[in-house]
Amino acid sequence: MRRVEVESFVKSFILFFTSLGLLIITLFYINYTQEVKTLEERIFAEMRVCSYDLKCEQFSIDFVPLKNQENYKLLKTDGLSAFFPIPGSQEFVMEIKLDAQALQKQIAILQRSALWRLSGTMLVVLLLSVIFSLYALYPLRNALSLTQEFIKDILHDFNTPLGALRLNSAMLKREIGDNTKVDRIEQSVQNVLDLQENLRAYLYNHEAQKERFALKSLVDERVALLSKSYADISFKVDVDAVTLLSNRAALQRVLDNLLTNACKYNKPRGSVMLQYDADKKLLKIIDTGKGIKNSKRIFERFYKEQERGIGIGLHIVKKLCDELGVKILVESEVGVGSTFTLELHKLVYD
C-alpha cells in the first residue's frame, strides 16, 4: 500500500470503528442497566412471595418495630430490602433482605454475560470496519492508479519532443554561435527536464531502495552540473568524507531542487554554499538570494512566491525527505538569503 492509501485506510477504519463502537457500547450499557433493573424487580417479586409463605432461603427475615417504614417499597441500602405488614400485628413489620454480597454475585453474572456479548459484538464490528475500510479504499486506489498511469504516459511522451528540442538547439548553437535566445531555449528545456524528473520522483517510493555512497561525491557532481548553467553564481563546498546509506537518486532530487532554487532566485553574482556539520550530521545549503516571505508555507503544494515555476518543487522535496527519514528546516530573510538544513542522522553509515 502507498502511504496515502494507508492513511486513508487508517482514517476510515478509526472513523467507522469508533462511531459504531461507541453506539454499540451505549446500547449495551442501556441494556445492562435495564437488566439490572429487571433483576431488582424479580428479587422484589420474590420478596413479596416470601412475605406470604416465608419459604425463601436466599433472603434474611427479621421482625422490627413499626415506626415510619413504608411497606411494599424496595430499598437499596446495603443490598436490597423491603418491609411487609404482618397480618394481625400493629406493632411489628417484617423486613426481608438480600445482603450486598449475594446481590453482587447476581449482578456479576449479568456483567460477565454482558461483557461476553459486548466482546463478540465488538469483534464483529472490528471485522466489518476492516471490510468497510478496504471497500472504501478501492475508489481511491483506482483513481491513484489511473493518475499514475496518465503521468507515466506523459513522461514517456515528453522524451520525443524534448530530444528534438535539445538536438536542434545544439545544432542551432553550432551554426550561429553563442546566443542568449538559444541559451534561454536550452534553459527552458532543462526546466522541463527538471519538472519531468520531479514528476517521476513523485511517483515512486524511494525508502526501500538503499545503497552506500559518499555525500561529497554526490554534492560535487550536482554542483559541477549546475555551475555550467549558472556561471555568475559562485559555489563553495565544505563537505567532509561521510558515507550515507540511503536512496541516492531520491537524495539527488532533493539536492537538485534546493540548489536549482538557490541559483534561480539568487542575486546577480551571488553565492551558494554547501556546509556539512559532522558532529550534528547536518547539511546546510546557504544562498544569498531574494529570501522567502512565508517560510512556513514554502513546502505546501502549489505555493509559490515568484512568477516562475508551478510550486511543486519544494513540496516534492518535503515528500522525498519524509520518505528518506530526513528532517528539513528552512531559515530565511527577505533580501538577505535562505538556509535549508537537512538532518542526516538516519542516513549516515557508520
N, C-alpha and C positions, 0 to 999 in steps of 0.2 A: 504493500500500500504506500502511496505517496503521502507526504506529510499532511497535505491539505485534506486527503481522504481520511487519514487517521484522526485529524482534528474534527472533521465533520462527523465521523462515526462516534467519537467520544462524546461530543456535544449532544448529538441526537440521543445516544444511549442514556446519558445523565438526565436529560430533559424528560424523556419518556419514563424511565425507571423511577425517577424521583417523584414526578407528578402522580403517576399511577400508584407508586408505593405509598405515598402519603395518603392518597384516597383509600387504599386498602387498609392501612393501619387505622385510619379514622373510623372506617366502617367496623373493623374488628373490635376497636375499643368500645364503640357504641353497643355492639352486640354483646361484648363481655359484660359491660355494666348492666345490660338488660338480663343477662343470665344470672348475675349476682342478685339482682332484684327478684327474679323468679325463684331463686334458691331461698331467699329470705321469706317470700310469700309461702313457699311449700313448707318450710320449717314452721312458720306461724300456723298454717293449717293443721300440721301435725300436733302442735301445742294445743290447739282447740280440741282436737280429738282426745288428746291426753287428759285434758281437764275433765272429760266425762268418764273415761274408763281407767285412768291412771296407769295404763299399760304402755309405758314409754321408758325404756332403759337408757336411751341416749340423752334424756333430759334429767335434770335435778328438780325435785319438787320440795317446796317449803311453804309453810303457813305463816304468814306475817300479819301483825295487827293492821286493822283497817285504818288508814289515815286519809290521805288525799290521792291515793292511787287511782289511775284511770284504767278501767278494765278494758280488755279486748283491744289493747294497743301494743304493738311490737316496739320494744325499747332496745336500742343498740349501744348499750354501755357495758363494757367488759363481756363481750359476747352478745347473745340475743336473749331477751327475757320478755315475759308478758304476765299480767295479772288477770286472774279469773275469779269470779264470785264463787263462794261456797254455798250450796243450797242449804237454807235454814240457818245460816250464820250471819250475824250482823256485826261481829267484832273482828273477824279474820277474813283474809283473802288468800287465794292460792297463787304462789309465784312459781311459774315453770320457766326454767332457764337452760340454755345451751351455752356451755362455757366457751371462752375465746379460743382455746386450743382446738376443741372439736370443730368449731366453726371454721377456723383457719385451715384445718385438714380438708374440709369440703371445698373451701374456696381455692385451695392449692390444686385440687383435682380439676376444677374449672380452668385455672390458669394454665396448667400443663396441656390440657386439651386445646385451649385457645392458641397457645404458642405453637403447638404442633401443626394446627390448621393454618396459622399465620405463616409459619416457615414454608409449608408446602405451597401456599398461595404465592408467597414472595419468590419462590424458586420458579414457579410458572411465569410470574411477571418478569423475572430476570431473563428467562429464555425468550419470552415474547419481545422484550426490549432489544435483545441482540438481533432477533429476526427482523424487527421493525427498523432498527438502525441500518442493518445491511440492505434491506429493501429500499430505504430512503437514500442510500448511498449510490444506488445504480444510476439514477439520472445524472448525478454529479460526475461519476466515473465515465459515463458515456460522453458527457459534454467535454470533459478534460481530454479524453482520447481523441475526439473529433478536433478539438482545438490544437492538440499537439500534432496530429497528422497534417492539419492545414498549415501549421507553422513549418513543419518539416518540408512539405511540398514547396512552400515559398522559399525556404532557404536553399533548396535544391535548384529552383528556377532562377535564383539570384546569380548562380555561378556563370551562366552563359553570357548575359548582358554585362556583368562586371568584368568578366575575362575580356570581352571585346573592347570595353572602355579602357581597361588598363593597357591592352595591346596597342590600340590606336593612339592613345595619349602618349605612349612611349615612342611610337613611330613619328608622331607629330613633333615631339620634342627633339628628335634627332634631325628632323628636316628644318625646323625653324630655330633651333637652339633654345636657350633658357627664355622662358616667357611666363609672366605672372599669371596669365589666364590659364595656361596649361597647368601650372602649379596648383591653381585653385581647383581645376578639374581633378587632378590626382589626389588632392587632399579630400575632396568631396567623395571620391571613390573610396578612399581609405576610411572615411567616416561611415560609409555604407557597409564596408567590410567589418568595421568595429561593431556596428549595430547587428550585423549578421552573427558575429561571434557572441555578442551579448544574448541574442535570442537563442542561439544554440546552447549556451551555458545555462540559460533559464530552464531548458527542457530536461536536463539530466541531473541526477543526484550524484554528487562527487564524493560523498562522505566515505563510501566503502572502497573507493579506488585510491589506494595509498602507495607511495613509493618514497625512497630516501633520495634527497637531493640537497645540494648546497644552496643556501639562501643567497650568498654573494654572487654565485654564477647566474642565478635567475635574475637578480637585480641588475647586474652588469649587462646582461643580454637585453633586457627591456629598455634600459637607459640608452644603450647603443642604438637601438632601433628608433627611439623617439628623438634622439639628438639630431638625426638626419632630417626629420620633418620640422623640427623647431630649432633652427640653427641659432636664433637670437637668445635662446634660453640656456643659461649655464647650469650644469648639473654637478652636484657634489655627492659622492657616495662614501659613507663611513659605516661599512657593514663588516662585521667580523666573520671568520670562517666558522659558521654554525650549520649543522646538518638538521634538516627538517624531515619529518615523516608525515606526509600528507598527500593530497592530490595536487600535483604540480600544475596541471592545466587550470584548475579552479583558482589556485593562488595567483597564477599568472594573469587570469582575467581580472582579479581584484587589483593587482598592481597596475595593469594596463589602464583600467578605468580611472584609478586615482591619479596616476602620472599624467594621463592624457588631459584630465580636467585641470591638473596643476599647471600644465603648459598652456592649454587652450585659454584659460581665464587669468593668465599671468599678465603682468605689466610688460611693456617693451624692455628688452634686455634684463628681464627678471631672472630669478634663480629658483631651482628646486633642489632640496637636499634630502637625502635618504640617510637616516641615522638609526643604528641599532644599539640598544642598551642590553648588553649581555647579562647583567645582574637581574634586571627586571623582565628580560625577554620581551622587549617592546621594539617594534619597528615604526619609526616616525617618518612621515612624508611631509616636509615643510616647504611651503611655497610663499612667494612674495606677491601674490595675486590680488584680485579685487576683494576677496573676502566673502563671507556668507552672512546675509542679514538674519536669517532664521535657521540656525544650525540644528534646532530640534526637529525640524520638518524635512531636513535635507534627504533623508532616506525614504520618504514617502513616495509611493508610486505616482509618477507623472508630475511631481512637484519640481518646479524649476524657477530660478531667479533670473535667468538670462534668456534671450530670444532663441539662441542656438540650442539644438538638442530637443529631445522629446520627454526628458525627465524620468527615464527608467534605468539609466546607467548606475546611479548610486543605490537605487532600490535593488538592482541585481547584485551589486557589491555586498549589500547587507544580507541578502538571501544566501549568497555564497559563503560569507563569513559565518552565518549561523550554521550552515551545513558542515563547515570545516571545524567548528568549535573555536572560532576566533572572535574575540570581542573587539569591536571597532568604536573608537571615540573620535570626536572632532572638536577642535577649538578654533575659533575664527574671529577676526576683527576686520570690519569693513575698511578697505583702503590699505590694510597692512598685510594681510595674508591669512592662510589657513594651515592647520596642522592636523593631519589624520594619523591616529595611533592605532596600530594593530597589536593586540596582546597575543603573543605566540606561545604561551605556556604549554598548551596541549599539543603543539606541533613539534617542539624541539626534541630531537632524538639524541638521548644521552648514550 
